[in-house]
Amino acid sequence: MTLITRRNALVGGAGLMLAGCDQIIASPTTQSLLKIGEQATYGAGRIVTDRNALAREFTRAEMSPIFRANGTLNPGTAEYNAMVADNFANWQLRIDGLVAKPFTLGLAQIKAAPLRTQITRHDCVEGWSAIGEWTGVPLCLLLRRANVSSSARYVVFHCADFYSGTPYYESVDLIDAFHPQTILAHHMNGQPLTVNHGAPLRLRVERQLGYKQAKYVMRVEAVASLDGIHGGKGGFWEDHSGYQWFAGI
């Protein structure tokens, strides 16, 4: 399956594509999702935060000379090692769940899609920060292609890495999923992602803390509820370490 390419989708420039994302954010249907069963873990943050605001973007001169790799540095599974060995030629991203048109994409197709590049600050819950440049496909483009159901409220990112035998995953609500700065990045600082930074694809949801930036993304699933997905709290660290699900900054 071919995703919209630069040739047939960027007519009028990247601004047109991002304007489409903004229209989804502003739509009554999307905004109404916040009014249904808001959870206490992020309700207060929603009240005081402008959902459409952009994270600050920086210049190349402000980029950090070293961007620390954190968390899993290599999934190390036989499946992942095989993907690395063939330079991810057979790797595929799956978009499914509560969507009308589930599909898969290879890395070459994702790289052929309209791109967004942004230089942002990564803030880790451990107390360190770094500024880096990320290039990838806006998540809203993939979700629009899949035609997400009106019953979906969250997007779950299933990853290739494990902690103590437990699969790593993360999630965001649809408002953050459709934010124009939420991308699935395949390049960092002008180069393809390295294994320790999450190759071949990682999430960048720029208005949240570092542990939300899932690496080694394999599947994007639209769901109505986080209940029953692993520990049910919306992410690996949320399930196991008591981290807040809404990690807005």
PyMOL commands that set and color helices and strands:
alter all, ss='L'
color gray80, all
select helices_A, chain A and resi 6-9+14-26+28-35+40-48+60-62+78-85+107-112+139-146+174-177+195-197+210-212+236-241
alter helices_A, ss='H'
color red, helices_A
select strands_A, chain A and resi 92-97+103-106+116-123+129-138+154-163+166-173+183-188+191-192+202-204+217-223
alter strands_A, ss='S'
color yellow, strands_A
deselect
rebuild
show_as cartoon
